[in-house]
């Protein structure tokens, strides 16, 4: 699994958050546990959101009207093209 730019930025952000928690006076073990919980929470949230978007988009989105493409055809544009309005 190669790290992408967004993964690197997330890790850096969580490390800064960890340093901030320890700077406030929280013991390091609690700061690490909170930071790990936030990191994995964000990863799970983003993964589920990405999966939900992929399911809702399906095969793609029509460029002309913005509707969901089904069976390699746009239901709105193809209906207009063939005069079945």
Secondary structure per residue as TSV (DSSP state, phi and psi in degrees):
chain	resnum	aa	ss	phi	psi
A	1	X	-	360.0	112.6
A	2	X	-	-85.3	141.6
A	3	X	-	-77.6	129.5
A	4	X	-	-94.2	172.5
A	5	X	H	-61.4	-40.4
A	6	X	H	-67.8	-33.4
A	7	X	H	-66.9	-41.6
A	8	X	H	-62.7	-43.1
A	9	X	H	-65.3	-36.8
A	10	X	H	-64.5	-44.1
A	11	X	H	-63.9	-43.4
A	12	X	H	-63.9	-42.0
A	13	X	H	-62.9	-41.7
A	14	X	H	-67.1	-36.9
A	15	X	H	-64.1	-41.2
A	16	X	H	-64.0	-38.8
A	17	X	H	-63.5	-40.8
A	18	X	H	-60.6	-45.8
A	19	X	H	-63.3	-39.0
A	20	X	H	-65.2	-39.8
A	21	X	H	-64.5	-40.2
A	22	X	H	-70.9	-31.3
A	23	X	H	-68.7	-27.0
A	24	X	H	-75.9	-20.0
A	25	X	T	118.0	6.4
A	26	X	-	-74.8	136.4
A	27	X	-	-58.0	145.1
A	28	X	H	-55.7	-37.0
A	29	X	H	-65.9	-38.8
A	30	X	H	-69.3	-38.5
A	31	X	H	-63.6	-40.3
A	32	X	H	-66.2	-43.4
A	33	X	H	-63.5	-44.8
A	34	X	H	-63.8	-42.5
A	35	X	H	-64.8	-42.0
A	36	X	H	-65.3	-39.6
A	37	X	H	-63.0	-41.3
A	38	X	H	-66.5	-43.0
A	39	X	H	-59.7	-52.0
A	40	X	H	-70.5	-30.2
A	41	X	H	-63.4	-43.4
A	42	X	H	-65.8	-42.4
A	43	X	H	-62.1	-42.5
A	44	X	H	-67.6	-43.9
A	45	X	H	-60.2	-47.0
A	46	X	H	-65.8	-40.2
A	47	X	H	-62.9	-43.9
A	48	X	H	-67.0	-40.1
A	49	X	H	-64.7	-41.0
A	50	X	H	-63.9	-41.6
A	51	X	H	-64.7	-40.7
A	52	X	H	-64.6	-40.7
A	53	X	H	-66.4	-41.7
A	54	X	H	-62.5	-38.2
A	55	X	H	-68.9	-38.5
A	56	X	H	-73.5	-32.3
A	57	X	H	-77.0	-37.2
A	58	X	T	71.8	-124.7
A	59	X	T	-78.8	-20.0
A	60	X	-	152.4	-173.0
A	61	X	B	-124.5	137.3
A	62	X	-	-67.7	135.7
A	63	X	T	-72.7	-35.5
A	64	X	T	-76.6	-47.4
A	65	X	T	-113.6	-16.7
A	66	X	-	86.0	9.3
A	67	X	-	-86.8	166.4
A	68	X	B	-75.5	133.3
A	69	X	E	-83.3	130.9
A	70	X	E	-128.5	132.4
A	71	X	T	54.6	44.3
A	72	X	T	62.9	17.4
A	73	X	E	-137.7	149.5
A	74	X	E	-89.0	123.0
A	75	X	H	-64.8	-30.9
A	76	X	H	-82.4	-50.8
A	77	X	H	-67.6	-40.1
A	78	X	H	-69.1	-31.6
A	79	X	H	-66.8	-41.4
A	80	X	H	-68.4	-36.7
A	81	X	H	-65.7	-39.2
A	82	X	H	-93.5	-0.3
A	83	X	T	76.0	24.2
A	84	X	-	-94.3	37.3
A	85	X	-	-75.8	360.0
